[in-house]
């Protein structure tokens, strides 16, 4: 499986697709958090999706600070393996009410240090983000949409996050915090992700393309 993934990477590079650097890392037989502080990752996607399911929301944000760097098998990983990729496996979650403008500002902050690593880089669910890495900071997003339509700056959305982030952690307190929280969960991240994995017959988290370079 690793050889297949490597061949695909060479073909994309030969075609001049600069998006390659930011596409989900890892072969189809593994889940990865490697470089979660500067690009979309397979385990980051999985974590964000699991939070959406647990909270019954459609948008999730998870900062890179929530993860340890590593890889685990994608074929029914155990809770112990899942726990090994989390900084705080027992951390609970919260749903915040944010405007589209706040979500956009948070994502601009997430992208602001690229290509350098950033512990505040956000893994996402329910969003499609295109950006220009050469644009000035806070002006890098070129396209931002939910899974169904363009994100509206004036519209309010419910967004699930690990509790630390929802409270404004990783520097996001300038954008949102405790006052935006509308409800909280009591189940830890490791348990949530494990339950999500157990509910699926098969996991496919290679090259999701949620965060890409483009217009």
Secondary structure as the mmCIF struct_conf table of DSSP 4:
data_model
#
loop_
_struct_conf.conf_type_id
_struct_conf.id
_struct_conf.beg_label_comp_id
_struct_conf.beg_label_asym_id
_struct_conf.beg_label_seq_id
_struct_conf.end_label_comp_id
_struct_conf.end_label_asym_id
_struct_conf.end_label_seq_id
HELX_RH_AL_P HELX_RH_AL_P1 UNK A 2 UNK A 14
TURN_TY1_P TURN_TY1_P1 UNK A 15 UNK A 16
HELX_RH_3T_P HELX_RH_3T_P1 UNK A 18 UNK A 22
BEND BEND1 UNK A 23 UNK A 23
HELX_LH_PP_P HELX_LH_PP_P1 UNK A 24 UNK A 24
STRN STRN1 UNK A 25 UNK A 25
BEND BEND2 UNK A 26 UNK A 26
TURN_TY1_P TURN_TY1_P2 UNK A 28 UNK A 29
STRN STRN2 UNK A 30 UNK A 32
TURN_TY1_P TURN_TY1_P3 UNK A 34 UNK A 38
BEND BEND3 UNK A 39 UNK A 39
STRN STRN3 UNK A 41 UNK A 41
HELX_RH_AL_P HELX_RH_AL_P2 UNK A 42 UNK A 55
TURN_TY1_P TURN_TY1_P4 UNK A 56 UNK A 56
BEND BEND4 UNK A 58 UNK A 58
STRN STRN4 UNK A 59 UNK A 63
HELX_RH_3T_P HELX_RH_3T_P2 UNK A 64 UNK A 66
STRN STRN5 UNK A 67 UNK A 67
BEND BEND5 UNK A 69 UNK A 69
STRN STRN6 UNK A 71 UNK A 73
BEND BEND6 UNK A 74 UNK A 76
HELX_RH_AL_P HELX_RH_AL_P3 UNK A 79 UNK A 83
TURN_TY1_P TURN_TY1_P5 UNK A 84 UNK A 85
STRN STRN7 UNK A 86 UNK A 86
BEND BEND7 UNK A 87 UNK A 88
TURN_TY1_P TURN_TY1_P6 UNK A 89 UNK A 90
STRN STRN8 UNK A 93 UNK A 99
HELX_RH_AL_P HELX_RH_AL_P4 UNK A 100 UNK A 111
TURN_TY1_P TURN_TY1_P7 UNK A 112 UNK A 115
BEND BEND8 UNK A 116 UNK A 116
TURN_TY1_P TURN_TY1_P8 UNK A 119 UNK A 120
HELX_LH_PP_P HELX_LH_PP_P2 UNK A 121 UNK A 121
STRN STRN9 UNK A 122 UNK A 125
BEND BEND9 UNK A 126 UNK A 126
STRN STRN10 UNK A 127 UNK A 131
TURN_TY1_P TURN_TY1_P9 UNK A 133 UNK A 134
BEND BEND10 UNK A 135 UNK A 135
HELX_LH_PP_P HELX_LH_PP_P3 UNK A 136 UNK A 136
TURN_TY1_P TURN_TY1_P10 UNK A 137 UNK A 138
STRN STRN11 UNK A 141 UNK A 146
BEND BEND11 UNK A 147 UNK A 149
STRN STRN12 UNK A 150 UNK A 150
HELX_LH_PP_P HELX_LH_PP_P4 UNK A 151 UNK A 152
TURN_TY1_P TURN_TY1_P11 UNK A 153 UNK A 154
BEND BEND12 UNK A 155 UNK A 155
STRN STRN13 UNK A 156 UNK A 162
HELX_RH_AL_P HELX_RH_AL_P5 UNK A 163 UNK A 166
TURN_TY1_P TURN_TY1_P12 UNK A 167 UNK A 171
HELX_RH_3T_P HELX_RH_3T_P3 UNK A 172 UNK A 174
TURN_TY1_P TURN_TY1_P13 UNK A 175 UNK A 175
HELX_RH_3T_P HELX_RH_3T_P4 UNK A 178 UNK A 180
STRN STRN14 UNK A 181 UNK A 184
BEND BEND13 UNK A 187 UNK A 187
HELX_RH_AL_P HELX_RH_AL_P6 UNK A 189 UNK A 198
TURN_TY1_P TURN_TY1_P14 UNK A 199 UNK A 199
BEND BEND14 UNK A 201 UNK A 201
BEND BEND15 UNK A 206 UNK A 206
BEND BEND16 UNK A 210 UNK A 210
STRN STRN15 UNK A 211 UNK A 213
#
